[in-house]
């Protein structure tokens, strides 16, 4: 005789989670304070391998959903498992992993942020929140907080509270949203990346200032068009720029900022840009 589950005895958050999982949206439980459940003893300080440091969703191997967004799963056997039973009884709400569902959420936290989105972003599906709105786009990217006042981006390695399916037709993730997560290289102070001028501050020996501008534009293009080996391309490009312009003092903070911005648009971090720039200096004896 097949045993059936009495739906009336299933906690409401679990019912919501099972519905999401059936639709291909990986859910996770939220505890009091609307935050994910903390690490279990087995996984304290990510001793089990640090699932959240990976870029794909999935359950941890320990017996409870202990890793925030990475605990999200569409497997009903995991969601219904005895190990999760206590968690669902204590859960007060449900979240989901947008990246695991192929989505990006632009989290607008106040009326000013909503007004900005309406003026700037393509129309898409909207979910009302307590203080603002979630704008959902089809496509994934790295999540980022505080990309502008009142605006967060939740996609890979992030979670968003489930507040319903929303209204409107979902549209493709636009480039303008991706660009919000690209950090400008202003965190690197000019003193860190400035190329020393020649002793005595001689004039630039190149033909015209436009020669330098064309060189920077070509360097930006080389980085932007890199389809693989981005790290190596960034370093070689920095090396080429410095080999031509690194000894005359004509490079300015504006030029280096353009190079750093192009590299970061390809996924490089400020730390890697700084290291590549410094290594190029060393290789050229600057």
C-alpha positions as CSV (number, residue, x, y, z in Angstrom):
1,X,0.0,0.0,0.0
2,X,1.4,3.4,-1.0
3,X,1.9,5.9,1.8
4,X,0.6,9.3,1.0
5,X,1.5,12.6,2.7
6,X,-1.2,14.6,4.4
7,X,-0.8,18.0,2.8
8,X,-2.5,19.6,5.8
9,X,0.5,18.6,8.0
10,X,3.2,19.9,5.6
11,X,4.5,23.3,6.9
12,X,3.4,26.2,4.6
13,X,7.1,27.1,3.7
14,X,7.7,23.6,2.6
15,X,4.6,23.6,0.4
16,X,5.8,26.8,-1.2
17,X,9.3,25.3,-1.7
18,X,8.0,22.1,-3.3
19,X,5.9,24.1,-5.7
20,X,8.9,26.2,-6.7
21,X,11.1,23.1,-7.1
22,X,8.5,21.6,-9.4
23,X,8.7,24.7,-11.6
24,X,12.5,24.5,-11.7
25,X,13.2,27.3,-9.2
26,X,15.6,26.1,-6.4
27,X,14.2,27.2,-3.0
28,X,15.8,27.4,0.4
29,X,14.3,28.1,3.9
30,X,14.6,31.3,5.8
31,X,14.7,31.5,9.6
32,X,13.6,34.3,11.9
33,X,15.0,37.6,10.6
34,X,14.4,36.4,7.0
35,X,18.0,35.1,6.7
36,X,19.2,31.6,5.7
37,X,20.0,29.0,8.3
38,X,23.6,29.1,9.6
39,X,26.4,26.6,9.1
40,X,25.9,23.3,11.0
41,X,28.7,22.0,13.3
42,X,30.0,19.7,10.6
43,X,30.5,22.7,8.2
44,X,31.6,25.4,10.6
45,X,33.9,27.7,8.8
46,X,33.2,25.7,5.6
47,X,35.2,22.7,6.8
48,X,33.3,20.5,4.4
49,X,34.8,22.3,1.4
50,X,33.0,25.6,1.4
51,X,30.1,25.1,-1.0
52,X,29.3,28.8,-1.1
53,X,32.7,29.5,-2.7
54,X,31.6,27.5,-5.7
55,X,29.7,29.0,-8.6
56,X,27.0,26.3,-8.9
57,X,24.0,25.7,-6.7
58,X,23.5,22.4,-4.9
59,X,23.0,20.8,-1.5
60,X,25.8,20.3,0.9
61,X,26.7,16.8,1.8
62,X,25.9,17.4,5.4
63,X,22.4,16.5,6.6
64,X,20.9,20.0,6.8
65,X,20.6,23.1,4.5
66,X,23.6,24.9,6.1
67,X,25.0,27.0,3.3
68,X,22.6,29.8,2.5
69,X,22.0,30.2,-1.2
70,X,23.9,27.0,-2.0
71,X,21.4,25.0,0.0
72,X,18.8,25.8,-2.6
73,X,17.7,22.7,-4.5
74,X,15.0,21.4,-6.8
75,X,15.3,17.9,-5.5
76,X,12.0,17.0,-3.7
77,X,13.7,14.1,-1.9
78,X,16.1,16.6,-0.3
79,X,13.4,19.1,0.5
80,X,11.3,16.3,2.1
81,X,14.1,14.5,3.8
82,X,14.0,13.9,7.6
83,X,17.2,15.9,8.0
84,X,15.3,19.0,6.8
85,X,12.1,18.4,8.7
86,X,13.1,20.5,11.7
87,X,14.3,23.3,9.5
88,X,11.0,23.6,7.7
89,X,9.2,23.6,11.0
90,X,11.3,26.6,12.1
91,X,11.3,28.4,8.8
92,X,9.3,31.6,8.5
93,X,9.7,32.2,4.8
94,X,11.1,30.9,1.6
95,X,13.9,32.3,-0.6
96,X,15.3,31.1,-3.9
97,X,18.6,31.1,-5.8
98,X,18.0,33.3,-8.9
99,X,21.1,32.2,-10.7
100,X,20.0,28.5,-10.3
101,X,16.8,29.4,-12.0
102,X,18.6,31.3,-14.8
103,X,17.4,34.6,-13.5
104,X,18.9,38.0,-12.3
105,X,17.0,40.1,-9.8
106,X,17.5,43.8,-9.6
107,X,16.5,44.6,-6.0
108,X,15.1,48.2,-5.8
109,X,14.9,49.1,-2.1
110,X,13.1,52.5,-2.2
111,X,11.0,54.8,-4.3
112,X,14.1,56.7,-5.6
113,X,15.6,53.4,-6.9
114,X,12.3,52.4,-8.5
115,X,12.1,55.8,-10.3
116,X,15.7,55.3,-11.6
117,X,14.8,51.9,-12.9
118,X,11.7,53.1,-14.7
119,X,13.8,55.8,-16.4
120,X,16.8,53.6,-17.2
121,X,16.1,49.8,-17.4
122,X,14.1,47.9,-20.0
123,X,10.6,46.8,-18.8
124,X,10.4,43.3,-17.4
125,X,8.5,41.2,-14.8
126,X,8.1,43.0,-11.5
127,X,7.6,41.6,-8.0
128,X,6.4,43.9,-5.3
129,X,8.4,43.8,-2.0
130,X,7.9,45.3,1.4
131,X,9.9,48.5,0.6
132,X,10.3,48.4,-3.1
133,X,10.4,46.1,-6.1
134,X,12.3,43.2,-7.6
135,X,12.8,43.4,-11.4
136,X,13.4,40.0,-12.9
137,X,15.5,39.4,-16.0
138,X,16.2,36.2,-17.9
139,X,20.0,35.5,-17.7
140,X,22.6,35.2,-15.0
141,X,25.5,37.2,-13.8
142,X,27.6,37.7,-10.6
143,X,25.5,39.2,-7.9
144,X,26.6,42.5,-6.4
145,X,25.4,44.7,-3.5
146,X,25.0,48.5,-3.5
147,X,25.7,48.9,-7.2
148,X,24.0,52.3,-6.8
149,X,21.9,53.9,-4.0
150,X,19.1,51.5,-3.1
151,X,20.0,48.9,-5.8
152,X,21.4,45.4,-5.3
153,X,21.8,42.6,-7.9
154,X,21.0,39.1,-7.0
155,X,21.8,36.2,-9.3
156,X,24.6,33.7,-8.9
157,X,25.9,33.1,-5.4
158,X,22.9,35.0,-3.9
159,X,19.4,34.5,-2.8
160,X,16.2,36.5,-3.0
161,X,13.0,36.1,-0.9
162,X,10.1,34.5,-2.7
163,X,7.2,37.0,-2.8
164,X,5.2,35.6,-5.7
165,X,5.5,35.2,-9.4
166,X,5.1,39.0,-10.1
167,X,3.5,40.7,-13.1
168,X,4.6,41.5,-16.6
169,X,6.6,39.7,-19.2
170,X,10.2,38.7,-18.3
171,X,12.8,40.0,-20.7
172,X,16.4,39.2,-21.4
173,X,19.1,40.5,-19.1
174,X,20.3,43.8,-20.6
175,X,23.9,45.0,-20.9
176,X,23.1,48.0,-18.7
177,X,22.4,45.7,-15.7
178,X,25.6,43.7,-16.3
179,X,27.5,47.0,-16.4
180,X,26.2,48.0,-13.0
181,X,28.3,45.2,-11.4
182,X,31.5,46.3,-13.0
183,X,33.4,48.1,-10.3
184,X,35.3,51.2,-11.4
185,X,39.0,51.1,-10.6
186,X,38.8,54.1,-8.4
187,X,39.5,52.0,-5.4
188,X,43.2,51.8,-6.6
189,X,44.8,55.1,-5.7
190,X,46.8,56.8,-8.4
191,X,50.0,56.6,-6.3
192,X,49.7,52.8,-6.5
193,X,49.5,52.6,-10.3
194,X,51.1,55.9,-11.5
195,X,54.0,55.5,-14.0
196,X,57.0,57.5,-12.8
197,X,58.0,60.4,-15.1
198,X,61.4,60.8,-16.5
199,X,63.9,62.6,-14.3
200,X,63.5,66.3,-14.9
201,X,60.0,65.8,-16.4
202,X,60.8,65.8,-20.1
203,X,58.2,66.3,-22.8
204,X,56.5,63.3,-24.4
205,X,58.7,62.1,-27.3
206,X,55.7,60.7,-29.2
207,X,54.3,62.3,-32.3
208,X,51.1,63.8,-30.9
209,X,48.8,63.3,-27.8
210,X,46.4,61.6,-30.2
211,X,49.1,58.8,-30.7
212,X,48.7,57.9,-27.0
213,X,44.9,58.1,-27.2
214,X,44.8,55.7,-30.1
215,X,47.1,53.3,-28.3
216,X,44.9,53.3,-25.2
217,X,41.8,52.7,-27.4
218,X,43.5,49.8,-29.1
219,X,44.5,48.3,-25.8
220,X,40.9,48.6,-24.5
221,X,39.7,46.8,-27.7
222,X,42.3,44.0,-27.3
223,X,41.1,43.3,-23.7
224,X,37.4,43.6,-24.6
225,X,37.7,41.2,-27.5
226,X,39.5,38.5,-25.5
227,X,37.5,35.3,-25.6
228,X,39.9,33.3,-23.5
229,X,43.0,33.6,-21.5
230,X,41.8,37.0,-20.1
231,X,44.4,37.1,-17.4
232,X,47.2,36.7,-19.8
233,X,45.7,39.1,-22.3
234,X,45.4,41.8,-19.7
235,X,49.0,41.4,-18.6
236,X,50.3,41.4,-22.1
237,X,48.3,44.5,-23.0
238,X,49.5,46.3,-19.9
239,X,53.0,45.3,-20.8
240,X,52.7,46.7,-24.3
241,X,51.3,50.0,-23.1
242,X,54.0,50.5,-20.6
243,X,56.7,49.4,-23.0
244,X,55.7,52.3,-25.3
245,X,54.6,54.9,-22.9
246,X,55.9,54.0,-19.5
247,X,59.1,56.0,-19.5
248,X,58.1,59.4,-20.8
249,X,55.5,60.3,-18.2
250,X,52.7,60.8,-20.6
251,X,50.4,58.2,-19.1
252,X,47.8,59.8,-16.7
253,X,45.4,58.3,-14.1
254,X,42.6,58.7,-16.7
255,X,44.5,56.4,-19.1
256,X,45.1,53.7,-16.5
257,X,41.5,53.9,-15.3
258,X,40.4,53.2,-18.9
259,X,42.6,50.1,-19.0
260,X,41.4,48.9,-15.6
261,X,37.8,49.5,-16.5
262,X,38.1,47.4,-19.7
263,X,39.8,44.6,-17.7
264,X,37.1,44.6,-15.0
265,X,34.4,44.5,-17.6
266,X,35.9,41.1,-18.6
267,X,35.6,39.9,-15.0
268,X,39.0,40.8,-13.7
269,X,39.2,42.1,-10.1
270,X,40.9,45.3,-9.0
271,X,43.4,43.1,-7.2
272,X,44.4,41.3,-10.3
273,X,44.6,44.5,-12.4
274,X,46.9,46.1,-9.8
275,X,49.1,42.9,-9.7
276,X,49.3,42.8,-13.5
277,X,50.2,46.5,-13.7
278,X,52.9,46.1,-11.0
279,X,54.3,42.9,-12.7
280,X,54.5,44.8,-16.0
281,X,56.4,47.6,-14.3
282,X,58.8,45.1,-12.8
283,X,59.3,43.2,-16.1
284,X,60.2,46.5,-17.8
285,X,62.4,47.7,-15.0
286,X,60.2,50.8,-14.4
